[in-house]
Amino acid sequence: RSLGDAYKATTGHDVDKGMRDFMRGKKWSDAVAAGKADALMEYARLDGVYCLDLWKEHSPKWTNIERALSAHTRVLIHRGVHVDREALDKAITKIRAIKDGIHFSWEDEGRAKTSPIAIRQKCEAEGIPCPSSFAKDNKECLEWENKYGDSNPWIRQLRTVRSCSHLLPKLESIKKRIREDGTMPVYLKFNGARTGRLSGAAGVNMQNLPRGEMFGVNLRHLFIPAPGKKFVICDLSQIEPRVLHWLAGDTEFLERVKNGEPVYQAHAAQTMGYTGNDLKTEIPKDYQLAKARVLGLGYGCGADKFRIVAEAMTGLKLTKSDAEETVSKYRIRNPKITGYWKTIYQELVNRKYPMWQTQPPNTPITDLKLKSGRKLFYTWDDVQMTYGGKLTENVCQATARDIFAEQLLKIEAAGYPIVFHVHDEVVAEVDADKAEEALAHITEIMSTPPEWAKDLPLAAEGGCFDYYDK
């Protein structure tokens, strides 16, 4: 994170970043030529001093498991993951050819293929409306494309160009980062998110790779195990709903899951009146609704947002009145969860530090202690802008992160080198002839809760692959 912000939050003193701004895009020789060599050396020296001050102040608070996870993150970065370079080169050539093969009339005027001004002018000339955004997931843009694309082929072509323009830099970024041994470092930010989850960095975000093919290119399939190896890919099953019910003390739900009932079916049986044996095959629509309820309503979202979440997560399309009724019934029939929303908010507010009213707006003034012992910190501005459902989401995701963190270290200690991990999913590289054995062991590790959550029913599933495919 930002050294300057961290230092100011700890000491109250500003860090002068003027030298850094001066050096942007420059080399050491430029600093020498400008007579700023000594100033640059002093700036670099002070960075070390500031880091050491922060270390002395805060390192005693850093637990052994967090130190181990931080060290493991650096191991992953150096270890890297192999890339199918032949497939990558073919993909780059293919996508570039598709993009370059499309020509728009406004390019003859020197405008870019995706110039918003040129597109708006084209729409005006054709007598059709123009969407406010051309983002690939913008609903208005998708509706515009579907309505006018058949009669205006250039609209379809525009979508193709924009998709290629999105994919090509990712492919080129991967190629740029491949090392001599054929691996690409998987850059991660330790504690990159507020909840403590690691986040992606450095141009190739492995935490957010697109699924499926685009113009015959599957970005995920470009990452492969080393010769003679296989990927063992395993992830925690419905970890957040499990954690949510565990935190809320919903013992009935937990018992159902412990006894082998699927999570969404357990929810339907407990709160939707289902009495059958296999909800997914017997009443598929109710299964989709149960899934949408479990994934979309545990953190307090309202009817309008739930309609969006339900469609995105399950393909279920609800009317506004159906969504309102579903939200209302969920909250009535899940008193443990709605009660937890209120409890967690009160806990946050009641744990204010002394003299919190006189602190600067962005000073951490309250915290929530997780079951693992780790804490989440909040400023007074955070408290003013948040609500129980959002805090519950923070705590659930942070708890799931802490469970997964311990599992990562256990998997590595068991002799299964991890090449990267994505949220609650781990990708290990093992000898091909021992892959099934490794999968069984890793699944066992990930299905076993830590000591501080021993009554939490966990489950994991995965498989063995010749490329990244999840």
TIKE-598259 format. One record per residue (C-alpha): residue number from 1; residue in three letters; chain; x, y, z. Coordinates in Angstrom, 1 decimal. Example, Ala and Ser with C-alpha at 12.3 -4.5 7.8 and 13.67 -1.06 7.14 Angstrom:
2
- 1 ALA A 12.3 -4.5 7.8
- 2 SER A 13.7 -1.1 7.1
END
This chain:
470
- 1 ARG A 0.0 0.0 0.0
- 2 SER A 1.0 3.7 0.0
- 3 LEU A 4.0 4.3 2.2
- 4 GLY A 3.2 8.0 2.5
- 5 ASP A -0.4 7.3 3.6
- 6 ALA A 0.7 4.6 6.1
- 7 TYR A 3.4 6.8 7.5
- 8 LYS A 1.1 9.8 8.0
- 9 ALA A -1.6 7.6 9.6
- 10 THR A 1.0 6.3 12.1
- 11 THR A 3.0 9.5 12.8
- 12 GLY A 0.9 12.3 11.6
- 13 HIS A 3.8 13.5 9.4
- 14 ASP A 3.5 14.0 5.6
- 15 VAL A 6.0 12.3 3.3
- 16 ASP A 7.3 14.5 0.5
- 17 LYS A 6.8 12.6 -2.8
- 18 GLY A 8.0 15.5 -5.0
- 19 MET A 11.1 13.6 -6.0
- 20 ARG A 9.1 10.6 -7.1
- 21 ASP A 6.9 12.8 -9.2
- 22 PHE A 10.0 14.4 -10.8
- 23 MET A 11.5 11.0 -11.7
- 24 ARG A 8.3 9.6 -13.4
- 25 GLY A 9.5 8.5 -16.8
- 26 LYS A 13.1 9.4 -16.1
- 27 LYS A 16.3 7.5 -15.5
- 28 TRP A 19.2 8.0 -13.1
- 29 SER A 21.2 9.9 -15.8
- 30 ASP A 18.3 12.4 -16.0
- 31 ALA A 18.5 13.1 -12.3
- 32 VAL A 22.3 13.6 -12.6
- 33 ALA A 21.9 16.0 -15.5
- 34 ALA A 19.3 18.0 -13.6
- 35 GLY A 21.6 18.3 -10.6
- 36 LYS A 19.2 16.2 -8.5
- 37 ALA A 21.3 13.1 -7.9
- 38 ASP A 21.8 13.9 -4.2
- 39 ALA A 18.2 14.7 -3.7
- 40 LEU A 17.2 11.4 -5.3
- 41 MET A 19.6 9.5 -3.1
- 42 GLU A 18.2 11.2 0.0
- 43 TYR A 14.6 10.4 -1.1
- 44 ALA A 15.5 6.7 -1.5
- 45 ARG A 17.3 6.7 1.9
- 46 LEU A 14.3 8.2 3.6
- 47 ASP A 12.0 5.6 2.1
- 48 GLY A 14.1 3.0 4.0
- 49 VAL A 13.8 5.1 7.2
- 50 TYR A 10.1 5.4 6.9
- 51 CYS A 9.7 1.6 6.3
- 52 LEU A 11.9 0.8 9.3
- 53 ASP A 9.8 3.2 11.5
- 54 LEU A 6.6 1.4 10.5
- 55 TRP A 8.2 -2.0 11.0
- 56 LYS A 9.3 -1.1 14.5
- 57 GLU A 5.9 0.3 15.4
- 58 HIS A 3.7 -2.4 13.9
- 59 SER A 5.7 -5.7 13.4
- 60 PRO A 5.0 -6.9 17.0
- 61 LYS A 1.3 -6.9 16.2
- 62 TRP A 1.8 -9.2 13.2
- 63 THR A 0.8 -12.8 13.9
- 64 ASN A 2.9 -15.8 12.9
- 65 ILE A 0.3 -17.1 10.5
- 66 GLU A 0.1 -13.7 8.8
- 67 ARG A 3.9 -13.5 8.5
- 68 ALA A 3.8 -17.0 7.0
- 69 LEU A 1.1 -16.1 4.5
- 70 SER A 3.0 -13.0 3.5
- 71 ALA A 6.2 -15.0 2.9
- 72 HIS A 4.2 -17.6 1.0
- 73 THR A 2.8 -14.9 -1.3
- 74 ARG A 6.4 -13.9 -2.2
- 75 VAL A 7.2 -17.5 -2.9
- 76 LEU A 4.3 -17.8 -5.3
- 77 ILE A 5.4 -14.6 -7.2
- 78 HIS A 8.9 -16.0 -7.7
- 79 ARG A 7.7 -19.6 -8.5
- 80 GLY A 5.4 -18.4 -11.3
- 81 VAL A 3.2 -20.5 -13.6
- 82 HIS A 4.0 -21.9 -17.0
- 83 VAL A 2.5 -20.4 -20.1
- 84 ASP A 1.7 -22.2 -23.4
- 85 ARG A 3.8 -19.8 -25.5
- 86 GLU A 2.9 -21.4 -28.8
- 87 ALA A -0.8 -21.0 -28.1
- 88 LEU A -0.3 -17.5 -26.8
- 89 ASP A 1.5 -16.4 -30.0
- 90 LYS A -1.3 -17.8 -32.1
- 91 ALA A -3.9 -16.1 -30.0
- 92 ILE A -2.2 -12.7 -30.3
- 93 THR A -1.9 -13.1 -34.0
- 94 LYS A -5.5 -14.1 -34.3
- 95 ILE A -7.0 -11.3 -32.2
- 96 ARG A -4.8 -8.7 -33.8
- 97 ALA A -5.9 -9.8 -37.3
- 98 ILE A -9.6 -9.7 -36.3
- 99 LYS A -9.2 -6.2 -34.9
- 100 ASP A -7.1 -4.8 -37.8
- 101 GLY A -9.4 -6.5 -40.4
- 102 ILE A -12.3 -4.2 -39.4
- 103 HIS A -12.3 -0.7 -40.9
- 104 PHE A -14.7 2.1 -40.1
- 105 SER A -15.3 5.1 -42.4
- 106 TRP A -14.3 7.6 -39.7
- 107 GLU A -10.8 6.0 -39.5
- 108 ASP A -10.1 7.8 -42.9
- 109 GLU A -10.6 11.0 -41.0
- 110 GLY A -7.8 10.0 -38.5
- 111 ARG A -10.2 9.0 -35.7
- 112 ALA A -9.7 5.8 -33.6
- 113 LYS A -11.8 2.8 -34.3
- 114 THR A -13.6 3.2 -31.0
- 115 SER A -13.9 7.0 -30.9
- 116 PRO A -17.0 7.9 -28.9
- 117 ILE A -17.4 11.2 -30.9
- 118 ALA A -17.3 9.4 -34.2
- 119 ILE A -19.7 6.7 -33.0
- 120 ARG A -22.2 9.3 -31.8
- 121 GLN A -22.0 11.1 -35.1
- 122 LYS A -22.5 7.9 -37.0
- 123 CYS A -25.6 7.2 -34.9
- 124 GLU A -27.0 10.6 -35.6
- 125 ALA A -26.3 10.2 -39.4
- 126 GLU A -28.1 6.8 -39.3
- 127 GLY A -31.0 8.2 -37.3
- 128 ILE A -30.6 5.9 -34.4
- 129 PRO A -30.1 6.6 -30.7
- 130 CYS A -26.6 6.2 -29.1
- 131 PRO A -26.1 4.5 -25.7
- 132 SER A -24.5 6.5 -22.9
- 133 SER A -21.8 3.9 -22.4
- 134 PHE A -20.2 1.3 -24.6
- 135 ALA A -18.9 -0.9 -21.7
- 136 LYS A -19.2 -4.6 -22.6
- 137 ASP A -21.5 -5.3 -19.6
- 138 ASN A -23.6 -2.2 -19.9
- 139 LYS A -27.2 -3.2 -20.2
- 140 GLU A -28.2 -0.2 -22.2
- 141 CYS A -25.4 -0.9 -24.7
- 142 LEU A -26.4 -4.6 -25.0
- 143 GLU A -30.0 -3.7 -25.7
- 144 TRP A -28.9 -1.1 -28.3
- 145 GLU A -26.7 -3.7 -30.0
- 146 ASN A -29.5 -6.3 -30.1
- 147 LYS A -32.0 -3.8 -31.4
- 148 TYR A -30.0 -2.1 -34.1
- 149 GLY A -27.1 -4.5 -34.8
- 150 ASP A -28.9 -6.6 -37.5
- 151 SER A -29.8 -3.5 -39.6
- 152 ASN A -26.5 -1.8 -38.9
- 153 PRO A -23.6 -4.3 -39.2
- 154 TRP A -21.1 -1.8 -38.1
- 155 ILE A -22.6 -2.0 -34.6
- 156 ARG A -21.7 -5.7 -34.4
- 157 GLN A -18.3 -4.9 -35.7
- 158 LEU A -17.8 -2.2 -33.1
- 159 ARG A -18.6 -4.7 -30.4
- 160 THR A -16.0 -7.1 -31.9
- 161 VAL A -13.3 -4.4 -32.0
- 162 ARG A -14.0 -3.3 -28.5
- 163 SER A -13.8 -6.9 -27.3
- 164 CYS A -10.5 -7.4 -29.2
- 165 SER A -9.2 -4.2 -27.7
- 166 HIS A -10.0 -5.6 -24.3
- 167 LEU A -8.4 -9.0 -24.8
- 168 LEU A -5.3 -8.1 -26.8
- 169 PRO A -3.5 -6.1 -24.1
- 170 LYS A -4.1 -9.0 -21.7
- 171 LEU A -2.4 -11.4 -24.1
- 172 GLU A 0.4 -9.0 -24.8
- 173 SER A 0.9 -8.4 -21.0
- 174 ILE A 1.3 -12.1 -20.4
- 175 LYS A 3.9 -12.4 -23.2
- 176 LYS A 5.8 -9.4 -21.8
- 177 ARG A 6.1 -11.1 -18.4
- 178 ILE A 7.2 -14.6 -19.5
- 179 ARG A 10.6 -15.4 -18.1
- 180 GLU A 13.4 -17.5 -19.7
- 181 ASP A 12.2 -20.7 -18.0
- 182 GLY A 8.7 -20.2 -19.6
- 183 THR A 7.0 -19.1 -16.4
- 184 MET A 5.1 -15.9 -15.6
- 185 PRO A 5.3 -14.4 -12.1
- 186 VAL A 1.8 -14.3 -10.5
- 187 TYR A 1.8 -10.9 -8.9
- 188 LEU A -0.4 -10.7 -5.8
- 189 LYS A -0.9 -8.0 -3.2
- 190 PHE A -0.9 -9.4 0.3
- 191 ASN A -4.0 -8.1 2.2
- 192 GLY A -4.9 -6.2 -1.0
- 193 ALA A -8.6 -5.9 0.0
- 194 ARG A -10.1 -4.6 3.2
- 195 THR A -11.1 -8.1 4.2
- 196 GLY A -7.6 -9.3 4.0
- 197 ARG A -8.0 -11.2 0.7
- 198 LEU A -5.1 -11.0 -1.7
- 199 SER A -5.7 -9.0 -4.8
- 200 GLY A -4.2 -9.1 -8.3
- 201 ALA A -1.5 -6.7 -9.6
- 202 ALA A 1.0 -5.9 -12.3
- 203 GLY A -1.1 -6.1 -15.5
- 204 VAL A -2.2 -9.7 -15.4
- 205 ASN A -4.9 -10.1 -12.7
- 206 MET A -5.2 -13.8 -12.1
- 207 GLN A -8.0 -13.1 -9.7
- 208 ASN A -10.3 -11.9 -12.5
- 209 LEU A -9.5 -13.9 -15.7
- 210 PRO A -12.5 -14.1 -18.0
- 211 ARG A -14.2 -17.5 -18.4
- 212 GLY A -14.8 -19.3 -21.7
- 213 GLU A -13.7 -18.5 -25.2
- 214 MET A -13.6 -15.2 -27.0
- 215 PHE A -13.0 -15.5 -30.8
- 216 GLY A -11.7 -19.0 -30.2
- 217 VAL A -9.2 -17.9 -27.5
- 218 ASN A -9.5 -19.1 -23.9
- 219 LEU A -7.3 -17.0 -21.8
- 220 ARG A -7.3 -19.4 -18.9
- 221 HIS A -6.2 -22.4 -21.0
- 222 LEU A -2.9 -20.5 -21.7
- 223 PHE A -1.7 -21.3 -18.2
- 224 ILE A -0.4 -24.9 -18.1
- 225 PRO A 1.6 -27.1 -15.7
- 226 ALA A 5.3 -27.9 -16.3
- 227 PRO A 6.2 -31.0 -18.4
- 228 GLY A 5.3 -34.1 -16.5
- 229 LYS A 3.0 -32.3 -14.1
- 230 LYS A -0.7 -31.7 -13.7
- 231 PHE A -2.7 -28.9 -12.1
- 232 VAL A -4.8 -29.9 -9.1
- 233 ILE A -7.5 -27.3 -8.8
- 234 CYS A -9.7 -27.4 -5.8
- 235 ASP A -12.0 -24.8 -4.2
- 236 LEU A -14.1 -24.4 -1.1
- 237 SER A -17.8 -25.1 -1.7
- 238 GLN A -20.3 -22.3 -0.9
- 239 ILE A -17.9 -21.1 1.8
- 240 GLU A -19.5 -17.7 2.4
- 241 PRO A -23.1 -19.0 3.0
- 242 ARG A -21.6 -21.6 5.4
- 243 VAL A -19.7 -19.0 7.3
- 244 LEU A -22.7 -16.7 7.4
- 245 HIS A -24.9 -19.2 9.0
- 246 TRP A -22.1 -20.3 11.4
- 247 LEU A -21.5 -16.7 12.5
- 248 ALA A -25.3 -16.1 12.9
- 249 GLY A -25.6 -19.3 15.1
- 250 ASP A -28.1 -20.9 12.8
- 251 THR A -27.6 -24.4 14.1
- 252 GLU A -30.5 -25.9 12.2
- 253 PHE A -29.0 -25.0 8.9
- 254 LEU A -25.6 -26.2 10.0
- 255 GLU A -26.9 -29.6 11.1
- 256 ARG A -28.6 -30.1 7.8
- 257 VAL A -25.4 -29.3 5.9
- 258 LYS A -23.3 -31.5 8.3
- 259 ASN A -25.7 -34.4 7.5
- 260 GLY A -24.9 -34.1 3.8
- 261 GLU A -27.8 -31.9 2.6
- 262 PRO A -26.7 -29.5 -0.2
- 263 VAL A -26.5 -25.9 0.9
- 264 TYR A -29.2 -24.6 -1.4
- 265 GLN A -31.5 -27.5 -0.7
- 266 ALA A -30.9 -27.0 3.1
- 267 HIS A -32.0 -23.4 2.7
- 268 ALA A -35.1 -24.4 0.8
- 269 ALA A -36.1 -27.0 3.3
- 270 GLN A -35.6 -24.7 6.2
- 271 THR A -37.2 -21.5 4.8
- 272 MET A -39.1 -22.3 1.6
- 273 GLY A -41.2 -25.3 2.7
- 274 TYR A -39.4 -27.9 0.5
- 275 THR A -39.9 -31.5 1.7
- 276 GLY A -38.4 -33.6 -1.2
- 277 ASN A -35.2 -35.4 -1.7
- 278 ASP A -33.5 -33.6 -4.6
- 279 LEU A -34.5 -30.0 -5.2
- 280 LYS A -32.2 -29.5 -8.1
- 281 THR A -33.9 -32.2 -10.2
- 282 GLU A -37.4 -32.2 -8.8
- 283 ILE A -38.1 -28.4 -8.9
- 284 PRO A -35.3 -26.7 -10.9
- 285 LYS A -36.9 -23.3 -10.7
- 286 ASP A -37.1 -23.4 -6.9
- 287 TYR A -33.5 -24.6 -6.8
- 288 GLN A -32.5 -21.5 -8.8
- 289 LEU A -34.5 -19.3 -6.5
- 290 ALA A -33.0 -20.9 -3.4
- 291 LYS A -29.5 -20.4 -4.9
- 292 ALA A -30.3 -16.7 -5.6
- 293 ARG A -31.6 -16.2 -2.1
- 294 VAL A -28.6 -17.8 -0.5
- 295 LEU A -26.1 -15.9 -2.6
- 296 GLY A -27.9 -12.6 -2.9
- 297 LEU A -29.8 -11.9 0.3
- 298 GLY A -27.5 -12.8 3.1
- 299 TYR A -25.9 -9.3 3.2
- 300 GLY A -29.1 -7.2 3.2
- 301 CYS A -29.6 -6.2 -0.4
- 302 GLY A -33.0 -4.8 -1.4
- 303 ALA A -35.4 -5.9 -4.1
- 304 ASP A -34.0 -3.8 -6.9
- 305 LYS A -30.4 -5.1 -6.4
- 306 PHE A -31.7 -8.6 -5.8
- 307 ARG A -33.3 -8.7 -9.2
- 308 ILE A -29.9 -7.9 -10.8
- 309 VAL A -28.0 -10.4 -8.5
- 310 ALA A -30.5 -13.2 -9.2
- 311 GLU A -30.2 -12.8 -12.9
- 312 ALA A -26.4 -12.5 -12.9
- 313 MET A -25.9 -15.5 -10.6
- 314 THR A -28.6 -17.9 -11.6
- 315 GLY A -30.2 -16.5 -14.8
- 316 LEU A -33.5 -16.1 -12.8
- 317 LYS A -35.5 -13.2 -14.0
- 318 LEU A -37.9 -11.7 -11.4
- 319 THR A -40.5 -9.0 -11.5
- 320 LYS A -40.2 -6.2 -9.1
- 321 SER A -43.1 -7.5 -7.0
- 322 ASP A -41.7 -11.0 -7.0
- 323 ALA A -38.3 -9.6 -5.8
- 324 GLU A -39.9 -7.6 -3.1
- 325 GLU A -41.9 -10.6 -1.9
- 326 THR A -38.8 -12.8 -1.9
- 327 VAL A -36.7 -10.3 0.1
- 328 SER A -39.5 -9.8 2.7
- 329 LYS A -40.0 -13.6 3.1
- 330 TYR A -36.2 -14.2 3.4
- 331 ARG A -35.9 -11.6 6.2
- 332 ILE A -38.9 -13.0 8.1
- 333 ARG A -37.8 -16.6 7.8
- 334 ASN A -34.1 -16.0 8.6
- 335 PRO A -34.2 -14.2 12.0
- 336 LYS A -30.7 -15.4 12.9
- 337 ILE A -29.2 -13.7 10.0
- 338 THR A -31.1 -10.5 10.2
- 339 GLY A -30.4 -10.4 13.9
- 340 TYR A -26.7 -10.8 13.2
- 341 TRP A -26.8 -7.7 10.9
- 342 LYS A -28.0 -5.7 13.9
- 343 THR A -25.5 -7.3 16.3
- 344 ILE A -22.5 -6.7 14.2
- 345 TYR A -23.3 -3.1 13.6
- 346 GLN A -23.8 -2.4 17.3
- 347 GLU A -20.5 -4.2 18.0
- 348 LEU A -18.7 -1.9 15.6
- 349 VAL A -20.3 1.3 17.0
- 350 ASN A -19.8 0.3 20.7
- 351 ARG A -16.0 -0.5 20.2
- 352 LYS A -15.1 3.1 19.4
- 353 TYR A -11.7 4.2 20.7
- 354 PRO A -11.4 6.8 23.4
- 355 MET A -11.8 10.4 22.2
- 356 TRP A -13.1 9.1 18.8
- 357 GLN A -15.1 12.3 18.3
- 358 THR A -11.9 14.4 18.1
- 359 GLN A -10.0 12.2 15.6
- 360 PRO A -9.5 13.1 11.9
- 361 PRO A -12.2 11.6 9.6
- 362 ASN A -9.9 8.9 8.2
- 363 THR A -8.3 7.8 11.4
- 364 PRO A -9.2 4.2 12.4
- 365 ILE A -11.4 4.5 15.4
- 366 THR A -13.1 1.2 15.8
- 367 ASP A -12.6 -2.5 14.9
- 368 LEU A -14.3 -5.8 14.6
- 369 LYS A -12.5 -8.9 16.0
- 370 LEU A -12.8 -12.0 13.8
- 371 LYS A -13.2 -15.5 15.1
- 372 SER A -9.6 -16.1 13.9
- 373 GLY A -8.3 -13.4 16.2
- 374 ARG A -7.6 -11.0 13.3
- 375 LYS A -9.2 -7.5 13.3
- 376 LEU A -10.9 -5.4 10.7
- 377 PHE A -10.5 -1.6 11.3
- 378 TYR A -12.9 1.1 10.4
- 379 THR A -12.9 4.9 10.4
- 380 TRP A -15.7 7.1 11.7
- 381 ASP A -16.6 7.9 8.0
- 382 ASP A -16.9 4.1 7.4
- 383 VAL A -19.3 3.8 10.3
- 384 GLN A -21.4 6.6 9.0
- 385 MET A -21.7 5.1 5.6
- 386 THR A -22.1 1.4 6.3
- 387 TYR A -24.9 -0.8 7.6
- 388 GLY A -25.2 -4.2 9.2
- 389 GLY A -25.5 -6.2 6.0
- 390 LYS A -22.4 -4.7 4.5
- 391 LEU A -20.4 -5.3 7.7
- 392 THR A -21.7 -8.9 7.7
- 393 GLU A -20.3 -9.3 4.2
- 394 ASN A -16.9 -7.9 5.3
- 395 VAL A -16.8 -10.3 8.3
- 396 CYS A -17.9 -13.3 6.2
- 397 GLN A -15.4 -12.7 3.5
- 398 ALA A -12.6 -12.0 6.0
- 399 THR A -13.4 -15.2 7.9
- 400 ALA A -13.5 -17.2 4.7
- 401 ARG A -10.1 -15.7 3.8
- 402 ASP A -8.6 -16.7 7.2
- 403 ILE A -9.8 -20.2 6.8
- 404 PHE A -8.4 -20.4 3.2
- 405 ALA A -5.1 -18.8 4.4
- 406 GLU A -4.5 -21.6 6.9
- 407 GLN A -5.4 -24.2 4.3
- 408 LEU A -2.9 -22.7 1.8
- 409 LEU A -0.1 -23.1 4.2
- 410 LYS A -1.1 -26.7 5.1
- 411 ILE A -1.3 -27.6 1.4
- 412 GLU A 2.2 -26.2 0.8
- 413 ALA A 3.5 -27.9 3.9
- 414 ALA A 2.1 -31.2 2.7
- 415 GLY A 4.4 -31.0 -0.4
- 416 TYR A 2.0 -29.7 -3.0
- 417 PRO A 3.6 -26.5 -4.6
- 418 ILE A 0.9 -23.9 -5.2
- 419 VAL A 1.3 -21.8 -8.4
- 420 PHE A -1.5 -19.4 -7.7
- 421 HIS A -4.8 -19.1 -6.0
- 422 VAL A -8.0 -17.2 -6.7
- 423 HIS A -10.3 -16.2 -3.9
- 424 ASP A -11.3 -19.6 -2.4
- 425 GLU A -9.6 -21.7 -5.1
- 426 VAL A -6.1 -23.2 -5.1
- 427 VAL A -4.1 -24.3 -8.1
- 428 ALA A -1.2 -26.7 -7.2
- 429 GLU A 1.3 -28.3 -9.6
- 430 VAL A 2.1 -31.9 -8.9
- 431 ASP A 3.6 -35.0 -10.6
- 432 ALA A 1.1 -36.3 -13.2
- 433 ASP A 1.3 -39.8 -11.8
- 434 LYS A 0.4 -38.6 -8.3
- 435 ALA A -2.3 -36.1 -9.3
- 436 GLU A -5.3 -38.1 -8.1
- 437 GLU A -3.6 -38.9 -4.8
- 438 ALA A -2.8 -35.2 -4.4
- 439 LEU A -6.4 -34.2 -5.2
- 440 ALA A -7.7 -36.5 -2.5
- 441 HIS A -5.3 -35.1 0.1
- 442 ILE A -5.9 -31.4 -0.8
- 443 THR A -9.6 -31.9 -0.8
- 444 GLU A -9.3 -33.4 2.7
- 445 ILE A -7.2 -30.5 3.9
- 446 MET A -9.7 -28.0 2.5
- 447 SER A -12.7 -29.8 4.0
- 448 THR A -11.2 -29.7 7.5
- 449 PRO A -12.0 -26.5 9.4
- 450 PRO A -9.3 -24.8 11.6
- 451 GLU A -9.4 -25.3 15.3
- 452 TRP A -11.1 -21.9 15.9
- 453 ALA A -14.0 -23.0 13.7
- 454 LYS A -14.1 -26.7 14.3
- 455 ASP A -17.9 -26.8 14.3
- 456 LEU A -18.1 -25.2 10.9
- 457 PRO A -19.0 -27.7 8.2
- 458 LEU A -16.7 -27.3 5.2
- 459 ALA A -16.6 -29.0 1.8
- 460 ALA A -14.3 -28.8 -1.2
- 461 GLU A -14.3 -30.2 -4.7
- 462 GLY A -11.9 -30.2 -7.6
- 463 GLY A -10.1 -32.1 -10.3
- 464 CYS A -6.9 -32.7 -12.2
- 465 PHE A -6.2 -30.6 -15.4
- 466 ASP A -3.7 -30.1 -18.1
- 467 TYR A -4.4 -26.3 -18.1
- 468 TYR A -6.2 -23.8 -15.9
- 469 ASP A -9.9 -24.5 -16.3
- 470 LYS A -12.2 -23.4 -13.5
END
